[in-house]
Amino acid sequence: MIRRLPLHDAIVGELRNMIQTSELAPGSKINEAVLCEAFDISRTPLREALKVLASEGLVELRPHRGAIVAPIDHAEIAHIFQLMDALERLAGECAAANIGPAELAELEALHAQLVAFHRAGKRNEYFLVNRQIHARLVAFAANPVLEATYATCSTKLVRARSLVNYDAKRWQESVEEHEAIMAALRKRDVRRTSERLAEHSRKTGDAAIEALRRLPVGDGARHRVG
């Protein structure tokens, strides 16, 4: 862990990563003393960072009781994944139509890293590169509104998606789906790229929601009909 985080953004970023990868589990109480010692900071910058994360919906600040990592809301996640299917479909269509040699080479390099991390069993590294690939595909779609909407939704899904990477079967399927996406992109096949991305998003969403359903409510899952 980083010992010194003098910059406000660095503290926020480190805490955000710990929450998104479930190092700080959903629903768990945030131990300020432990974090202050780990980061070698006082409580003031830590609490300012927690306010930022609370504004992002990752932390819940409870007066006189301290802060907790926000539970994951099943219904909200399901609704966002439903929207992501459509966003991924549009991103695939536009990216395949716009992509040039330089953009394709960038994706090829990221895909090679993805495969290598899978073979090495490096889940966290795989997860980070996976997010990079999807973000770059959306960027190559050259639609600023799509990119902004995607970024907002994606941030809310990071924790749910990270749970899926711990399912070996789904992890293998995900790699194969990424290869199918790349195969379609190499051919500049607009329809197939769009379909493959949407299918990948749907299967990831289904697996994430199923993983969340297996979590007891007390372990950071929040069940709600809606």
C-alpha positions in Angstrom: 0.0 0.0 0.0 1.2 3.6 -0.7 2.6 5.0 2.6 2.4 8.7 1.8 -0.5 10.3 -0.1 0.1 14.0 0.3 -2.3 15.0 -2.5 -6.1 15.1 -2.0 -6.7 13.4 -5.3 -4.3 10.6 -4.5 -6.1 9.8 -1.2 -9.5 9.8 -3.0 -8.1 7.6 -5.7 -6.6 5.1 -3.4 -9.8 4.8 -1.3 -11.9 4.6 -4.4 -9.9 1.7 -5.7 -10.0 -0.1 -2.3 -13.8 0.2 -2.4 -14.2 -0.7 -6.1 -12.1 -3.8 -5.7 -13.9 -4.7 -2.5 -10.7 -4.5 -0.4 -13.1 -2.3 1.7 -16.2 -4.5 1.5 -19.7 -3.2 0.9 -21.5 -2.4 4.1 -18.3 -2.4 6.2 -17.4 0.3 8.7 -14.5 2.5 7.7 -11.9 2.4 10.3 -10.4 5.9 10.2 -7.6 5.1 12.6 -6.3 2.2 10.5 -6.5 4.2 7.3 -4.8 7.2 8.7 -1.9 5.0 9.9 -1.7 3.2 6.6 -1.6 6.4 4.6 0.4 8.3 7.2 -2.2 11.2 7.2 -4.3 13.0 9.8 -8.1 12.5 10.0 -8.9 15.9 8.3 -7.7 14.9 4.8 -9.2 11.5 5.2 -12.6 12.9 6.1 -12.4 15.3 3.1 -11.7 12.3 0.9 -14.7 10.4 2.4 -17.0 13.4 1.6 -15.9 13.1 -2.1 -16.6 9.4 -2.2 -19.9 10.0 -0.5 -20.9 12.3 -3.3 -20.1 9.5 -5.7 -22.3 7.1 -3.8 -19.5 4.9 -2.7 -19.6 5.9 1.0 -22.4 6.6 3.4 -21.6 9.2 6.1 -23.6 8.6 9.3 -23.6 11.4 11.9 -22.1 10.3 15.2 -21.6 6.8 13.9 -18.8 7.2 11.4 -18.7 6.2 7.7 -19.5 2.9 6.0 -18.8 1.6 2.5 -22.1 2.0 0.7 -24.0 -1.3 0.2 -24.6 -2.5 -3.3 -28.2 -2.0 -4.4 -29.3 -5.0 -6.5 -32.2 -3.2 -8.3 -30.1 -0.2 -9.3 -27.3 -2.4 -10.6 -29.8 -4.4 -12.7 -31.3 -1.2 -14.2 -27.9 0.2 -15.0 -26.8 -3.0 -16.7 -29.9 -2.9 -18.8 -28.9 0.6 -20.0 -25.3 -0.5 -20.5 -26.4 -3.1 -23.0 -27.7 -0.3 -25.2 -24.7 1.9 -24.7 -22.3 -1.0 -25.5 -24.2 -1.8 -28.6 -24.0 1.8 -29.8 -20.4 2.1 -28.9 -19.5 -1.0 -30.8 -21.4 0.2 -33.9 -19.7 3.6 -33.9 -16.2 2.4 -32.9 -16.2 -0.2 -35.7 -17.2 2.4 -38.2 -14.6 4.9 -37.0 -11.6 2.8 -36.0 -8.3 3.3 -37.8 -5.0 1.5 -37.8 -3.6 3.4 -34.8 -6.7 2.8 -32.7 -6.9 -0.9 -33.6 -3.2 -1.3 -32.7 -3.9 0.3 -29.3 -6.7 -2.2 -28.7 -4.6 -5.1 -29.9 -1.9 -4.2 -27.3 -4.5 -4.0 -24.5 -6.1 -7.2 -25.6 -2.7 -9.0 -25.5 -2.3 -7.7 -21.9 -5.8 -8.9 -21.0 -5.0 -12.5 -22.3 -1.7 -12.5 -20.5 -3.2 -11.5 -17.2 -5.8 -14.2 -17.5 -3.3 -16.8 -18.2 -1.2 -15.7 -15.2 -4.3 -15.6 -13.0 -3.8 -11.9 -12.2 -7.4 -10.9 -11.6 -7.0 -7.3 -10.4 -4.7 -6.5 -13.3 -7.1 -8.2 -15.7 -10.0 -6.2 -14.3 -8.1 -2.9 -14.8 -7.2 -3.6 -18.4 -10.7 -4.9 -19.1 -12.0 -1.5 -18.0 -9.4 0.3 -20.2 -10.5 -1.6 -23.3 -14.2 -0.8 -22.8 -13.4 2.8 -22.1 -11.2 3.1 -25.2 -13.9 1.5 -27.4 -16.4 4.1 -26.2 -13.9 6.9 -26.8 -13.3 5.6 -30.4 -17.1 5.9 -30.9 -16.4 9.7 -31.0 -19.7 10.6 -29.3 -19.1 12.8 -26.3 -22.6 12.3 -24.9 -22.3 8.6 -25.1 -18.8 8.7 -23.5 -20.1 10.8 -20.6 -23.2 8.7 -20.0 -21.1 5.5 -20.2 -18.5 6.8 -17.7 -21.2 7.7 -15.2 -22.9 4.2 -15.4 -19.6 2.4 -15.5 -18.4 3.9 -12.2 -21.5 2.6 -10.5 -20.9 -0.9 -11.8 -17.2 -1.4 -11.0 -17.8 -3.2 -7.7 -20.5 -5.5 -9.1 -18.3 -6.3 -12.1 -15.3 -7.1 -9.9 -17.3 -9.8 -8.2 -17.7 -11.6 -11.5 -13.9 -11.9 -12.0 -13.8 -14.3 -9.1 -16.0 -16.8 -10.9 -13.5 -19.0 -13.0 -16.1 -20.1 -15.5 -17.3 -16.6 -16.2 -13.8 -15.3 -16.3 -12.9 -17.7 -19.1 -16.1 -16.9 -21.0 -15.2 -13.2 -20.7 -11.8 -13.6 -22.4 -13.4 -15.6 -25.2 -16.0 -12.8 -25.7 -13.3 -10.2 -25.8 -11.5 -12.2 -28.6 -14.8 -12.3 -30.5 -15.1 -8.6 -30.2 -11.6 -8.1 -31.4 -12.2 -10.5 -34.4 -15.2 -8.4 -35.4 -13.2 -5.1 -35.0 -10.3 -6.4 -37.1 -12.8 -6.9 -40.0 -14.4 -3.5 -39.3 -17.7 -5.5 -39.1 -20.1 -2.9 -37.6 -23.0 -5.2 -37.0 -21.0 -8.0 -35.5 -18.9 -5.7 -33.2 -22.1 -4.1 -31.9 -23.8 -7.5 -31.3 -20.7 -9.0 -29.6 -20.3 -6.0 -27.3 -24.0 -6.0 -26.3 -23.9 -9.8 -25.7 -20.8 -9.4 -23.6 -22.4 -6.7 -21.5 -25.6 -8.7 -21.0 -23.7 -11.8 -19.9 -21.5 -9.8 -17.5 -24.6 -8.2 -16.1 -26.4 -11.5 -15.6 -23.4 -13.0 -13.9 -22.9 -9.9 -11.7 -26.5 -9.8 -10.6 -26.4 -13.5 -9.8 -23.2 -13.0 -7.7 -24.9 -10.2 -5.8 -27.9 -12.4 -5.1 -25.6 -14.9 -3.4 -24.4 -12.2 -0.9 -26.4 -12.0 2.3 -27.9 -8.5 3.0 -25.6 -8.2 6.0 -22.5 -8.6 3.8 -23.1 -5.4 1.9 -25.9 -6.2 -0.5 -29.1 -4.2 -0.4 -32.2 -5.9 -1.8 -34.9 -3.6 -3.1 -37.8 -4.2 -5.5 -38.0 -1.4 -8.1 
